[in-house]
Amino acid sequence: MPSPWHNLTVREPSPAWDDARLVQHCLDGEAAAWRALIDKYKRFIYSIPFRYGASPSDAEDIFQGVCLELYQELGNLREAGALRSWIGTVTARQSLRWKTRVRQRGETDLDDSPEPVLEDPPTLEILERGQLVHEAIARIPERCGRLIQLLFFDDPPRPYDEVAAELGLARGSIGFIRGRCLEKLRKALAEVGF
C-alpha cells in the first residue's frame, strides 16, 4: 500500500520569487521558503552591522536577532513590498544599539574584521540598492552572474585572461558574453524594481 505522502511535492522557492510570494509561503509554515527568505537577505543584513564597525562575531549576533525579529513579526508586516526596507530598518536599529552598548562599555576597538569602519554608515537606500543588485544577479543564469562578479565586483578587478581561465571560456569571447550578460542583468534589475 503506497504511503499517503507519495504524492506530496515540496515547492522549492525560486530566486525569481518576489517578496510577497516568499512571505506568504513563510506564513504558511514552509521551511524551504524561510530558508530562501533568509538566504535572499543575509548579505544585506550582514552588510549593515559591518558598516557600523561590528566584528564578524557581533555581526552574527545582530543577524540572529534580526532573523528572530523577522520570524516574530512577519505576520504583522502590512505590505510584503516593504520587507526589504523593514529588514534594513530593523538591522540598522539593532546595529546602532550594539554600537551604543560597545561605546558605553568603553571599548575602543570596534572592529576585528577586514571590513572598513565608516563614521557615517551608508544610507539604507544605498544598502537596499545593493540588495536589489544581488537579487537581480540571482535571477540571471549562474555563469552570467559569475562573470559579472569576476569582472565588476572583485577587488581588484580580474583581468580577462583570469576570468576566461576560471570560466573555461576563450579570452576573445569574454567581451561578447559580457554584453549579453549585462543585458540579462539589466532586464533582471528592471524586474526587481531597480
C-alpha positions in Angstrom: 0.0 0.0 0.0 1.5 3.4 -1.0 2.2 6.0 1.6 -0.4 8.8 1.8 2.6 11.1 1.3 3.8 9.7 -2.0 2.1 12.5 -4.0 3.4 15.2 -1.7 5.6 17.7 -3.5 7.9 20.1 -1.9 7.9 23.5 -3.5 11.5 24.8 -3.7 11.4 28.6 -3.8 12.9 30.1 -6.9 15.3 33.1 -6.8 12.7 34.7 -9.1 10.0 34.6 -6.3 9.1 38.1 -5.2 8.9 39.0 -1.5 5.1 38.8 -1.4 5.2 35.1 -2.6 8.1 34.3 -0.2 6.3 35.9 2.7 3.1 34.1 2.0 4.8 30.7 1.9 6.7 31.6 5.1 3.4 32.4 6.8 2.1 29.1 5.5 4.9 27.4 7.5 7.1 26.3 4.6 10.6 25.7 5.9 12.1 26.0 2.4 10.5 29.4 2.0 12.1 30.6 5.3 15.5 29.3 4.1 15.0 31.1 0.8 14.0 34.3 2.5 16.9 34.3 4.9 19.3 33.4 2.1 17.9 36.2 -0.1 18.6 38.8 2.6 21.6 37.5 4.5 24.2 39.6 2.6 22.1 42.7 3.1 21.6 42.0 6.8 25.3 41.3 7.4 26.4 44.4 5.4 24.7 46.8 7.8 26.5 45.8 11.1 29.8 45.7 9.3 29.2 49.3 8.2 28.7 50.2 11.9 32.1 48.6 12.7 30.9 45.2 14.1 33.2 42.3 14.2 32.1 39.1 12.4 31.0 37.7 15.8 28.9 40.7 16.6 27.5 40.8 13.1 26.4 37.2 13.6 24.6 38.1 16.8 22.9 41.0 15.1 22.0 38.8 12.2 20.4 36.2 14.5 18.5 39.0 16.3 17.1 40.3 13.0 16.1 36.8 11.9 14.3 36.2 15.2 12.5 39.6 15.0 11.6 38.7 11.3 10.2 35.4 12.4 8.2 37.0 15.3 6.9 40.0 13.3 6.4 38.7 9.7 2.7 38.2 10.2 2.4 41.8 11.2 4.0 43.2 8.1 1.3 45.2 6.3 2.8 45.1 2.9 5.3 42.4 1.6 6.8 45.0 -0.8 8.1 46.9 2.3 10.0 43.8 3.5 13.4 45.0 2.3 13.0 48.4 4.0 11.7 46.8 7.2 14.7 44.4 7.3 17.1 47.3 6.7 15.5 49.5 9.4 15.4 46.7 12.0 19.1 45.8 11.2 20.2 49.4 11.4 18.4 49.9 14.7 20.0 46.7 16.2 23.4 47.7 14.8 23.1 51.2 16.4 22.1 49.7 19.7 25.1 47.4 19.5 27.4 50.3 18.8 25.9 52.3 21.6 26.5 49.4 24.1 30.1 49.0 22.9 30.8 52.7 23.4 29.1 52.7 26.8 31.4 49.8 27.9 34.3 52.0 26.8 35.6 49.6 24.1 37.7 51.4 21.6 38.4 48.7 19.1 35.1 48.3 17.4 36.2 46.0 14.6 38.4 43.0 14.2 37.3 42.3 10.7 38.8 43.5 7.4 35.7 45.5 6.6 36.2 49.2 6.8 34.7 51.1 9.8 32.8 54.1 8.5 32.0 57.1 10.7 28.8 57.7 8.6 27.3 54.4 7.6 25.8 54.4 4.1 22.1 55.2 4.0 19.6 52.3 3.9 18.8 53.4 0.4 22.3 52.6 -0.8 22.3 49.2 1.0 18.8 48.4 -0.4 20.1 49.2 -3.9 22.9 46.7 -3.3 20.4 44.1 -2.2 18.4 44.7 -5.4 21.6 44.1 -7.5 22.2 40.9 -5.6 18.6 39.8 -6.2 18.9 40.6 -9.9 22.1 38.6 -10.2 20.4 35.7 -8.6 17.8 35.8 -11.4 20.2 35.5 -14.3 22.0 32.3 -15.4 24.7 31.3 -13.0 27.5 31.6 -15.5 26.5 35.2 -16.3 26.3 36.0 -12.6 29.8 34.6 -12.0 31.1 36.6 -15.0 29.7 39.8 -13.7 31.0 39.1 -10.2 34.5 38.4 -11.5 34.6 41.5 -13.8 32.8 44.1 -11.8 32.7 43.1 -8.1 36.1 41.5 -7.4 38.6 43.9 -5.9 40.9 44.4 -7.6 39.1 43.7 -11.0 40.2 40.5 -12.6 42.0 40.5 -16.0 40.2 38.9 -18.9 42.8 36.1 -19.0 42.0 35.0 -15.5 38.2 35.3 -16.0 38.4 33.2 -19.2 40.5 30.5 -17.5 38.2 30.3 -14.4 35.0 30.1 -16.6 36.5 27.8 -19.2 36.0 30.4 -22.0 38.1 31.7 -24.8 39.6 35.1 -23.9 38.2 36.6 -27.1 34.6 35.7 -26.2 34.6 37.5 -22.8 33.5 40.8 -24.3 30.7 39.4 -26.3 29.4 37.2 -23.4 29.8 40.2 -21.0 27.5 42.2 -23.2 24.8 39.5 -23.3 25.1 39.0 -19.6 24.8 42.7 -18.9 21.7 42.8 -21.0 20.2 40.0 -18.9 21.2 41.8 -15.7 19.6 45.0 -17.0 16.3 43.1 -17.5 16.6 41.4 -14.1 17.2 44.8 -12.5 14.0 46.1 -14.0 12.1 43.1 -12.8 13.2 43.7 -9.2 12.4 47.4 -9.4 15.8 48.9 -9.6 
